Each structure stands twice: as C-alpha cells, then as structure tokens.
Amino acid sequence: MSLDAARLALTRDLHLAFRKRGQLVQPLAFFAIVTVLFPLSSSPELAQLRRVAPGALWVGALLASLLALEFLFRDDAYDGTLEQYALSGRSLTGLVFAKTAAHWLLTGLPLSLMAPLAALSLGAPPRSVPGILAAVGVGSVALSLIGSVGAALTLGIKRSGALLSLLTLPLSLPVLIFGARATELAIHGASLLAPLELLAALAVLALTLAPLAAAAAVRISLE
Amino acid sequence: MTWTWFHRLGSPPYVYALAARLTPWLAWPAALLMIGGLWGGLVLAPPDYQQGDGFRIIYVHAPSAWMSLMVYTTMGLAAAVGLIWRIKVAHALAASCAPVGASFTLAALVTGALWGEPMWGTYWEWDPRLTSELVLLFLYLGYMGLRAGIEDLQRADRASALLAVVGVVNVPIIHYSVTWWNSLHQAPSVMRLGKPSMPGSMLAPLLMMLAGFTLLFGALLLVRLRAEVLNRERAASWIREELGT
C-alpha cells in the first residue's frame, strides 16, 4: 500500500516537472555556466584546466543540485499537498523518499549525464567518461538525499536559500571529497574503485537514514 | 528504580533553582584549575626544545578544541532527549550549548592560526584537524541560523534538535573524510604534539586546563540555561514569585 502511494507520488512529481520544462533545464544551464567560469577565470590551457577539472566539476554539480533543492518541497508545502501526505496514513518516509527520488531523476541524473561533457571541455581524456559518469551518478544520489533533510528543515523559512546552503554544504563535504578524488583518478586513467566505493557507502548510508530524518523534519515544519 | 529525579529535571522551576545552586560549584573550581593550569603552563613548565615558548599556546588551544567537540556532542544528546521525550528544558539546554560551543571552536581556530604562523610559517594550513574544526564552526553557525530563522519557538526547538542529531552522526564522517583527503595531498608533516613524550611538568598543567575548561563550560551552560528558561517561561507565575515582583 505504502509502496503504491510512493509510486504515485513519484509519477505525480515527474508529471508536474515535465509540465514546467523551463524550470527543469535551469540547474543544467547553471552547471554549464559554472563550468565555463573556470577556464575564463583561470586559463584556457588544457593542461592546467585538467588539474582543476575535478574540483570545478564537483563544485558546479554541488551548487546546481543545491539550487534545485529549494523547490523540492516548497510548492507542495504551499498548496497543502505535503499536509495531505502527512495525514494520509501512508508512510511519510516513503512519500518523502519518492519526492527525493523524483528530484534526483530530474536533477541528479541529468547532471551526471552532463558531467562527462563538462569534463571533456575541461580537458579530460575521453577514456575518463565512464568513471566520471559513475562518480557523479553515485555522488549525486547522496547529495539529493542529504539535501532533502536540509530542504525539509528550512521549509517554513522565508528567503531560506543562504541558510539552506549553510546547513547542507558542510554535510555534503565528504561526498565532494570522495567524488573529486574519484574524478581525478578517472582523468589520470587510474583505478577509481576505492573512492567510488566510499561514495557508494555514503550513498547507502544516506539512503537508509536521510528519508527518516527528512520525514521527521517535514512533520516538524508542518506543526 | 525510581525515575522521579529524571522527571523533575523536566520542570523549569526546579531546573532554574538547581542551575542557580550548582553554578558556583562549577565556576569556582573552574577558576582555580584554570589559574593553576595557566601558572603551571606559562611559568613553571620548561620551554619546548623545538618550539621554545611557542608551544605554550597549547594550554588554551587544546582545551578549546576538545571543548568544541564535547559541546557539540552535549548539544546533540540534549537535542535527542528533547526530541524523543519532548522535554522543553532539554531543548533549552541544547540551545544554550550552541553559542558557547561556537566560541570555543573560534578560540581553537584563532589560537591554532596564531601558533601556525611561527611554527608552519603560515597562519592557515589545510591541516585535517584545522579543516574539520572549521567545518564544525559552520555546523554551529548552521544550527544557530536555523534557530534564528524559525519564529515559532517550539518548531525552532524541534527543527534545530533534528539538525543537531544529524550533525552528530555526520561529524565523525566529515572528520575522517577530511583526514583522508589531506593525507592524499601532503605527507603527514604536522608535528604531533606530545602524546607519548610529554614530560609531567608540561602535561599536568594541560590536564588542569582541560578539567578547568570543562567545568567552565558547565558553569557557562548553567548561566545560559537560566537565561533561556527565564525567557521561555516569562509568562509563568513561578517566575514572578521567584523574582519577587
């Protein structure tokens, strides 16, 4: 029963998002622009760009996913959908998890598909593409989940953007560290298994704990 | 086993009076220990053979760093108690921890930077311990920011408590990932201050300072807790009786 409800919530969020395609593209455009900033602000030499590429890529991905987080719960909180979810008798954890999954499908997944392109433009060799795809793909799962807690906590606050970053970024640092390391290894053609496994561990940990915390935070925000 | 002592701790008037009674018992030993520790550390202890007198900043730096973590843990525990048993006093306690802890963290960062200038030749080094200390400061700031951002007190209590619990789970993860990150970029060149080979004349004042800082935190916490309880209960009748107005 709860699983059905979660699936319905997921498809609903995806439907709604595809009605507003403009908003869907915004985080991606933001990510592309951030990637452009690095060559323009440092130097267009590929050898040097290759050294900053992992950092640029992950800072861009982190900020882009942060930008989209504000909309994770906000519209549903305004029109009362979230309240109905909480009162529905279905597991709120499942419903919040479904919303987070939709958020990842709409921002995390496109970001991970775009990350190799951005990396190529920053001088990464083509053989690094699968590694970068895997690293950003796994890392963005953890980012979406960690972000869902922050987004739920800041629900009732006006102009919560800066606060949301202050809450979410310190908690995202491990993902950034291991993600950037995996990307660096992928660019150098080395085995990135170790940081990738640590990223996966973070993602699994977030997968188990974050929906519980986010659901509790949603309840607190609705009180 | 009776739980009356625990239930009484949930009552604001009782806690207010208890905190007032306990404060001097923490504050005076704290003052004595810190004076003794500073005297021992700054005057009696011999200069370090490598660092000269520069090492003496450890007598403020190490206790501050120790407290910064301990206060965060205390805050997380108090927040969890408040969240689980819905005890208002526990929320007041957690809220009182944050500014004290942030101050200790800032003190640890500033003294670390001052020590780094003569020792490393730079005020700031991306040393894993300094870095995770900085992240800890951001965690404190986030907690206080969230509290300040929510107007309804009860919601602020519960939301910030959840954040504190999430933070306590994350602090070790952040610390170890930062350590791991740093060991990739530079060899562990940081001098390991003293653990195995610190002579007693240096160690004893340090332990005194540690104990003194811990008691100081207790005293500061109780004073802040009383202020917090006063503010929260300002409409209650026991306050008027207590203050005699």
Chai-1 contact restraints between the chains, C-beta under 6 A:
chainA,res_idxA,chainB,res_idxB,connection_type,confidence,min_distance_angstrom,max_distance_angstrom,comment,restraint_id
A,L153,B,A159,contact,1.0,0.0,6.0,A-B,restraint_1
A,L153,B,L163,contact,1.0,0.0,6.0,A-B,restraint_2
A,I157,B,G149,contact,1.0,0.0,6.0,A-B,restraint_3
A,L163,B,G145,contact,1.0,0.0,6.0,A-B,restraint_4
A,L163,B,G149,contact,1.0,0.0,6.0,A-B,restraint_5
A,L166,B,G142,contact,1.0,0.0,6.0,A-B,restraint_6
A,L166,B,G145,contact,1.0,0.0,6.0,A-B,restraint_7
A,L167,B,G142,contact,1.0,0.0,6.0,A-B,restraint_8
A,P170,B,V135,contact,1.0,0.0,6.0,A-B,restraint_9
A,P170,B,F138,contact,1.0,0.0,6.0,A-B,restraint_10
A,P170,B,L139,contact,1.0,0.0,6.0,A-B,restraint_11
A,L171,B,N170,contact,1.0,0.0,6.0,A-B,restraint_12
A,L173,B,I174,contact,1.0,0.0,6.0,A-B,restraint_13
A,P174,B,I173,contact,1.0,0.0,6.0,A-B,restraint_14
A,P174,B,I174,contact,1.0,0.0,6.0,A-B,restraint_15
A,P174,B,S177,contact,1.0,0.0,6.0,A-B,restraint_16
A,I177,B,S177,contact,1.0,0.0,6.0,A-B,restraint_17
A,I177,B,W181,contact,1.0,0.0,6.0,A-B,restraint_18
A,A213,B,V166,contact,1.0,0.0,6.0,A-B,restraint_19
A,A216,B,L162,contact,1.0,0.0,6.0,A-B,restraint_20
A,A217,B,L162,contact,1.0,0.0,6.0,A-B,restraint_21
A,I220,B,R158,contact,1.0,0.0,6.0,A-B,restraint_22
A,I220,B,A159,contact,1.0,0.0,6.0,A-B,restraint_23
A,E223,B,R155,contact,1.0,0.0,6.0,A-B,restraint_24
